[in-house]
Amino acid sequence: MTTVQEIEKAIEALPLADQLRLYRDLPQLIGRDPEDLEWQRLAIEEFFRDDAADDISYDRLRADFPGHRPLDCSN
């Protein structure tokens, strides 16, 4: 088990209040601007909107984000 996996398991074991506090404080803990992280999140969501079946590079990148759920753009 890697250190990251150990940290993930420890976070999952925390009470919800502590998880939410960590979520709020994480950008500062890792030395990132919260606004930069929000822009990054939006960019990743936009990237995954286009699900071209013939794009093997896309499929490989998508494998790096196994928890990602594509947005429903059918509305």
PLY file of the C-alpha trace (Angstrom):
ply
format ascii 1.0
element vertex 75
property float x
property float y
property float z
element edge 74
property int vertex1
property int vertex2
end_header
0.00 0.00 0.00
1.35 3.45 -0.91
1.41 6.47 1.33
-1.32 8.08 -0.77
-3.53 5.02 -0.30
-2.88 5.13 3.44
-3.84 8.80 3.54
-7.01 8.11 1.55
-8.03 5.35 3.97
-7.31 7.59 6.95
-9.45 10.38 5.46
-12.30 7.94 4.81
-12.16 6.91 8.49
-12.51 10.50 9.73
-15.83 11.84 10.98
-17.68 13.89 8.36
-16.95 17.20 10.11
-13.21 16.51 9.96
-13.43 15.42 6.31
-15.18 18.68 5.43
-12.61 20.74 7.35
-9.81 18.93 5.52
-11.56 19.50 2.18
-11.78 23.22 2.97
-8.18 23.50 4.16
-6.49 21.18 1.65
-5.51 23.84 -0.93
-3.54 25.75 1.71
-2.04 22.53 3.09
-0.61 21.62 -0.32
0.41 25.17 -1.15
-2.19 25.84 -3.85
-4.57 28.73 -4.35
-8.17 27.47 -3.92
-9.22 29.45 -7.01
-6.54 27.74 -9.12
-7.83 24.34 -8.00
-11.38 25.32 -8.93
-10.28 26.37 -12.42
-8.42 23.07 -12.76
-11.54 21.14 -11.71
-13.66 23.01 -14.26
-11.10 22.34 -17.00
-11.08 18.61 -16.26
-14.89 18.48 -16.32
-14.96 20.27 -19.67
-12.30 17.95 -21.05
-14.39 14.90 -20.17
-17.58 16.27 -21.78
-16.38 15.19 -25.22
-16.48 11.40 -25.26
-15.24 10.61 -28.77
-15.19 6.83 -29.07
-12.28 6.87 -31.52
-9.97 8.95 -29.33
-7.55 6.47 -27.75
-5.53 9.24 -26.06
-8.68 10.40 -24.34
-9.42 6.87 -23.16
-5.91 6.54 -21.71
-6.20 9.84 -19.85
-9.65 8.90 -18.63
-8.16 5.81 -17.01
-6.08 8.16 -14.83
-9.33 9.58 -13.36
-11.23 6.41 -12.39
-13.59 8.23 -10.01
-14.65 10.78 -12.62
-18.25 10.68 -13.77
-18.92 12.44 -17.07
-21.46 15.24 -16.97
-24.87 14.62 -18.50
-24.97 17.08 -21.43
-28.24 15.81 -22.87
-30.31 18.67 -21.37
0 1
1 2
2 3
3 4
4 5
5 6
6 7
7 8
8 9
9 10
10 11
11 12
12 13
13 14
14 15
15 16
16 17
17 18
18 19
19 20
20 21
21 22
22 23
23 24
24 25
25 26
26 27
27 28
28 29
29 30
30 31
31 32
32 33
33 34
34 35
35 36
36 37
37 38
38 39
39 40
40 41
41 42
42 43
43 44
44 45
45 46
46 47
47 48
48 49
49 50
50 51
51 52
52 53
53 54
54 55
55 56
56 57
57 58
58 59
59 60
60 61
61 62
62 63
63 64
64 65
65 66
66 67
67 68
68 69
69 70
70 71
71 72
72 73
73 74
